[in-house]
Amino acid sequence: MLRKSAGVLIAFLCLSTFAHADKKDRDWKTGKVLDTESASFRTYGGSTTQGRINPDGTYSSSTTPATWNHKKYVFVIEGDEYIYVVSHVLSWRWSKEAQVTINGPIKYAVEKKNFYLLDENNREFKMKIEKKILKEKKNP
């Protein structure tokens, strides 16, 4: 039993290390949240069938489509060189949304095609870059 508990503890420590490994030192920059919006949508796939035996011994069933609720958040972030339009989809009821304030400062990092955002609670979110707009340079 002790050996099994030790194995579970080691596995948990390894998994938690990997979970936090993604929150590595990134090239964090400070930007500004220009806008945010959200939209809910539902996806369908497969079906669920409920069968039952009736009191007279016959069989009956009902089939309902399987559905999943999602919420897509879109953020417009002003960075040093670019304005980023990024999105994040929440598909699970226990998923957390990023807490940001419009016109408030935000920490972000861009690595290849990934956009990372630190929200006001210092939680890291990996987002999809929808659009990247080069800012106009101001003449002195």
Sequence and secondary structure as in RCSB ss.txt:
>XXXX:A:sequence
MLRKSAGVLIAFLCLSTFAHADKKDRDWKTGKVLDTESASFRTYGGSTTQGRINPDGTYSSSTTPATWNHKKYVF
VIEGDEYIYVVSHVLSWRWSKEAQVTINGPIKYAVEKKNFYLLDENNREFKMKIEKKILKEKKNP
>XXXX:A:secstr
 HHHHHHHHHHHHHHHHHHHHTS     EEEEEEEEEEEEEEEEEEEEEEEEE TTS EEEEEEEEEEEEEEEEE
EEE SSEEEEEEEEE STT       TT EEEEEEETTEEEEE TT  EEEEEEEEEEE      
